[in-house]
Amino acid sequence: MTRLITTVIATALLMYTALTVAEEEEHPRQIQVFLGGLQLDDQSGRWRNGFDEPVDLEFPSSLPSGGMEGEYVYGEGYVHWGINPGGSIAWKSDDTRISGGFTDETGAVIRVDLDNSFFLGELHLGGFVRARLGSRITAYAAAGPMIMYGSHEVEDGEIPEASPSNGTVVIESSDESDFGFGAYARAGIDYRIKDQQRIGLGIRYMYAELDFNRTVGKVDIEGPQYVLAYTMPF
């Protein structure tokens, strides 16, 4: 009886191990960590800090960014396909400029040029394909919907009025945040360096509309992101 129980337990453990290995081979998973720069399109908005005048929002040449991508494979071969969850953040504490003008009580246009900070975070879930181009090289592409959070803060400042008043207009610091739905796409190429570990280059693109009601109004968050990536199984 003891031998029978031992045999049953051993058989069950062997079956569980075999199923687990088969499942891992059939549905491998990997994670990709990336760093890069997000390049957003400059655009116009509405200055909401008490003036409701048109302004230009000028982003820096590149916002530092980073994030993580997951790949859950459901179809294997020379071309893999599956689900791609992930997320990223981008930020800049300065060099994001608001420039524009508004009309004061004398009828003169006063120029505005202020520093402000910017933060973006997004989560997405889409589908991906990955193809083998050689024994060590793979290329991939993915796309899907995303949800984005953005925060915009304008620093306070004083702007001289036009003559004859020769006074100053005080711009008070203000901040605003918003959530919005959008879409993302990503593509790249990886080179296997060791076991299933890879390094590669990629490009991501995302779009969403956010409403910073107390600062510059509605802004289209849109632009490419160039990244250096490291991929490994998990």
matplotlib code that plots the C-alpha trace (Angstrom):
import matplotlib.pyplot as plt

x = [0.0, 2.8, 4.6, 1.3, 0.9, 4.5, 4.1, 0.9, 2.5, 5.7, 3.5, 1.5, 4.6, 6.1, 2.8, 2.6, 6.3, 5.7, 2.6, 4.3, 7.3, 5.0, 3.0, 6.1, 7.4, 4.0, 3.3, 6.6, 6.6, 9.1, 9.6, 11.2, 12.7, 13.4, 14.8, 14.7, 13.4, 9.9, 9.5, 6.1, 4.7, 4.6, 1.2, -1.2, -3.5, -5.6, -4.0, -6.4, -4.6, -7.2, -6.8, -8.2, -5.8, -4.1, -0.6, 2.0, 3.2, 6.8, 8.1, 11.9, 13.6, 13.3, 11.5, 13.4, 11.2, 11.3, 8.9, 8.2, 6.6, 5.3, 4.8, 2.5, 2.9, -0.1, 1.1, 4.7, 6.8, 8.9, 6.3, 5.1, 1.9, 0.2, -0.8, 1.3, 0.6, 2.9, 3.4, 5.7, 6.4, 8.0, 8.9, 10.6, 11.0, 12.0, 12.6, 8.9, 7.9, 4.6, 4.8, 2.1, 0.4, -2.7, -4.2, -4.0, -6.3, -4.5, -5.1, -1.4, -0.4, 1.8, 4.2, 4.3, 7.3, 7.2, 8.9, 6.7, 7.0, 5.4, 4.7, 3.1, 2.3, 0.4, -0.8, -1.7, -2.9, -2.6, -1.5, 2.0, 3.8, 7.4, 9.3, 12.7, 15.0, 17.9, 19.3, 19.9, 17.8, 14.0, 11.8, 8.5, 5.5, 2.6, -0.4, -3.5, -5.5, -4.0, -5.0, -2.8, -2.4, -0.8, 0.2, 1.1, 2.4, 3.1, 5.6, 4.6, 6.2, 5.8, 5.5, 5.9, 2.9, 3.2, 3.5, 2.0, 1.1, 4.7, 3.3, 3.4, 1.0, 1.4, 1.1, 0.3, 1.5, -1.1, -1.3, -3.7, -3.9, -6.1, -6.8, -7.4, -7.8, -5.6, -3.6, 0.0, 2.2, 5.7, 8.2, 11.8, 14.6, 16.4, 19.7, 20.1, 23.3, 22.9, 20.4, 17.0, 18.3, 18.3, 19.2, 17.7, 16.5, 12.9, 10.4, 7.1, 4.3, 1.4, -1.5, -4.0, -5.8, -5.6, -7.4, -5.3, -8.2, -6.5, -3.3, -3.3, -6.5, -6.7, -3.4, -2.8, -0.1, 1.4, 4.9, 7.5, 9.7, 13.1, 14.3, 17.1, 15.6, 16.6, 14.5, 14.5, 12.2, 10.2]
y = [0.0, 2.4, 1.6, 2.2, 5.6, 6.5, 5.5, 7.6, 10.6, 10.3, 9.8, 12.9, 15.0, 13.8, 14.7, 18.1, 18.8, 17.7, 19.8, 22.8, 22.5, 22.0, 25.1, 27.2, 26.0, 26.6, 29.9, 31.6, 35.0, 37.8, 41.2, 44.2, 47.2, 50.4, 53.9, 56.6, 60.1, 61.1, 63.8, 65.6, 67.8, 71.6, 73.1, 75.9, 76.1, 78.5, 80.4, 79.7, 81.5, 84.3, 85.5, 82.9, 83.9, 81.7, 80.5, 78.3, 75.2, 74.3, 71.0, 70.3, 68.4, 65.2, 64.2, 61.5, 58.4, 54.8, 51.9, 48.2, 45.8, 42.3, 39.7, 36.7, 34.3, 32.3, 31.3, 30.1, 29.5, 31.7, 34.3, 34.6, 36.4, 37.3, 39.9, 43.0, 44.7, 47.5, 51.1, 54.1, 57.4, 60.7, 63.8, 67.2, 69.6, 72.5, 73.6, 73.1, 76.7, 78.5, 81.5, 83.8, 87.0, 88.6, 92.0, 94.2, 97.1, 99.6, 97.4, 96.4, 92.8, 91.5, 88.7, 85.6, 83.2, 81.0, 77.8, 74.9, 71.2, 68.2, 64.5, 61.7, 58.2, 55.6, 51.9, 49.9, 46.5, 45.4, 42.6, 41.9, 39.8, 38.9, 37.3, 35.5, 37.1, 34.8, 32.6, 35.7, 38.5, 39.1, 42.0, 42.9, 45.2, 45.9, 48.2, 48.8, 51.1, 52.9, 55.2, 58.2, 60.4, 63.8, 66.6, 70.1, 72.8, 76.4, 78.4, 81.8, 85.0, 88.7, 90.2, 94.0, 95.7, 98.0, 101.7, 103.9, 101.8, 100.4, 98.0, 94.3, 91.4, 88.6, 85.1, 82.8, 79.2, 76.7, 73.0, 70.6, 66.9, 64.8, 61.2, 60.4, 57.4, 57.0, 54.5, 53.3, 51.5, 50.1, 48.3, 47.3, 44.8, 42.7, 40.8, 37.8, 38.1, 35.2, 32.4, 34.2, 37.7, 40.4, 44.0, 46.1, 49.4, 50.4, 53.2, 53.8, 56.2, 57.3, 59.6, 60.9, 64.2, 65.7, 68.7, 70.9, 73.2, 75.5, 76.0, 75.6, 73.8, 70.8, 69.4, 66.6, 64.4, 62.9, 62.0, 59.3, 57.8, 56.3, 53.6, 51.3, 48.0, 44.9, 41.8, 38.7, 35.7, 35.6]
z = [0.0, 0.9, -2.4, -4.3, -2.6, -3.3, -7.0, -7.4, -5.8, -8.0, -11.1, -10.2, -9.7, -13.0, -14.8, -13.2, -14.1, -17.7, -18.0, -16.5, -18.8, -21.8, -20.9, -20.5, -23.9, -25.5, -23.8, -23.1, -21.5, -21.6, -20.3, -21.9, -20.1, -22.1, -21.8, -24.3, -25.3, -26.1, -28.7, -28.5, -31.2, -30.4, -30.6, -29.6, -26.6, -24.6, -21.7, -18.8, -16.0, -15.8, -19.4, -21.8, -24.6, -27.2, -26.4, -27.9, -26.0, -26.9, -25.6, -25.2, -28.0, -25.9, -22.7, -20.7, -20.6, -19.6, -19.2, -19.4, -21.9, -21.4, -24.1, -23.5, -26.4, -27.6, -31.0, -31.8, -34.9, -37.0, -36.2, -32.6, -31.6, -28.4, -25.8, -25.0, -21.7, -20.6, -19.5, -19.6, -18.0, -19.3, -17.4, -17.6, -14.7, -16.9, -20.6, -21.4, -22.4, -22.6, -24.9, -26.1, -25.2, -23.8, -24.0, -20.9, -19.9, -22.1, -25.2, -25.6, -26.1, -23.3, -24.1, -21.8, -21.6, -18.6, -17.4, -16.5, -15.7, -17.4, -16.4, -18.4, -17.4, -19.5, -19.3, -22.4, -23.5, -27.1, -29.4, -30.8, -33.4, -33.3, -36.2, -36.4, -38.9, -38.1, -35.3, -33.1, -34.5, -34.1, -35.1, -33.5, -33.8, -31.5, -31.2, -29.1, -26.8, -23.8, -20.9, -20.1, -17.0, -17.4, -15.0, -16.0, -13.6, -14.4, -12.2, -11.0, -12.5, -13.0, -16.5, -17.1, -18.6, -21.6, -21.3, -20.0, -17.0, -16.4, -13.8, -13.7, -14.2, -11.7, -13.1, -10.2, -10.2, -11.2, -11.9, -13.5, -14.2, -16.4, -17.7, -21.3, -23.6, -26.7, -28.7, -28.9, -31.4, -31.1, -33.3, -33.1, -33.6, -31.0, -30.9, -28.7, -26.5, -24.1, -23.6, -24.2, -23.2, -25.9, -26.5, -29.2, -30.6, -30.9, -31.7, -30.0, -30.9, -28.8, -29.0, -26.4, -25.7, -22.2, -20.9, -18.5, -17.8, -15.3, -17.4, -21.2, -22.0, -24.3, -25.5, -28.0, -26.6, -29.7, -30.9, -31.4, -28.6, -29.5, -27.0, -26.1, -24.8, -22.8, -23.1, -21.0, -20.1, -16.9]

ax = plt.figure().add_subplot(projection="3d")
ax.plot(x, y, z, "-o")
ax.set_aspect("equal")
plt.show()
